[in-house]
Amino acid sequence: MPINLKADPPAATLFDKDAEDVAKLLDASAQADRSGKEKNKSTQIRRFYDELVGWQERIGSDDSRFKEYEAFVKMLNAKAAYAEGRKLVTPDFVKWFRDCVAQVSDARTLKHFRLHFEAMLGFLKALRG
């Protein structure tokens, strides 16, 4: 499912249908492995969201601040890979997350990613009760 964070204005589906589709995918792929360790737990995914929010709050709508912190935003990919290596998240989560981080190129796309992630969390919570 292609997510486009660069559209201006964002697609009408970005915070609605696209976010719901991602939530359904992550919920479906959250199966436990042989060790019984459940993946894509809400608390684990929330950690990524919280860190993303922290960077977005530091940067705001200032593109020069984005350039100052861009490397740290991109470092979130390494953290996602590490979580996958520890079997805390699924490859589906990492693929979606990395695809979105790859599109973050300024303060506006960072905000779009944060809002898309926020909407996805809402749908994920509704799916899981």
N, C-alpha and C positions, 0 to 999 in steps of 0.2 A: 504494500500500500504506500504510494508515494505521498510524502508529506512535503508541502511547499511552504517554508517559512519566509521566503523572500518576496512573495507577492505583496504588493502595496496598492490598495488595502489587502489584508489577508483574505483568503477565500472564506466564504460564508460557512464552509464545512470544517474549517481548521479546528475550531473550539467546540464543535458539535459532533458530526458524524465521524470525522477523522479521529478525534480523540476517543470516541466510543469504540471504534474499530480497533484501535491500539489496545484499549483496556480489555476488550474481549480476547484479543490475541494473547496478551500477557496473562490473563486469568486462565485461559485454556492451556498455556504452556507451563503453568506453575506446579506441575506434578512433582511429587517427591521422587528422589532417586533411590537407589538400593539402600543407602544408609538411612533412609527415612527423613532426610533433610528436605523440607519444603523450600521451593524456590519462588522468587518474586513476591516475598512477603511484603505486606504493606509498609512495615517499618523500614525494610531495606530500601524499597523504592522511594520512600519518603526522605531518606537521607540524601539521595541524589537531588531530589526536588529542593530540599532545604538549602543545600549548597548552591544550587543554581540560583535560588532566590537571593542568597547572600551576595553573589556576584552581580546580579541584576540590580540590587539595591545600591551597591557601591558605585556602579557605572551610571545608573539612571538613563538619561537620554543623551549623554555626552559621548560622542564618537571618539574624541581624543582620550577619554578615560577608558573606553573600550579597548583601544589600541594598547594602552598601558597594561591592562589586565588580560588581554586576549590569550596569552600563553597559559594563564591559570585556568581560564574557561576551557581551553582545549585539553588541559590536563585531566579534565573529568573523564575523558576517554580511557585513560590509563586506570583510573579508579573503577570504571565499569568493567574493564578487562580483568582487573584484580578480583572484583566481586564474582565474576563468572568463574575464574580459576578456583575460587573458594566454594563454588557451587551454591552461591547465594542468589544469583539471578540466572535467567536462561539466556541462551544465545539470541532469542527473539528480542528480549529487552535490550541487550547490548547492540544488536543491529539497529533497532529503532533509535536508541539513544545516540549512537555514533553517527547515524544518518542526519539526525537533527543538529548535533554539535557541528558537523561538517558544514552546515548551511549558515551557522552563526558567524556573520562577518561584520556586524556593526551593532550598535545599541538597539536598533529597531528589531533586527532578527532575533537578538537575545530576548527581547521582551515577548516577541511572538512565540518563541520556544517555551518561555516560562508560562505563558497563558495556556498554550496547548498542553503542556505537562500538567498544569493545574486542573484543566478540564478532564484530562485522562484520569487523574487521581479521583476526581469526583465520580466518574463513571465506574472506575474500578471498585470504589467503596460501595456503590449501589449494587454492583454484581455480587459482591461478597457479603453484603448485609451488615 
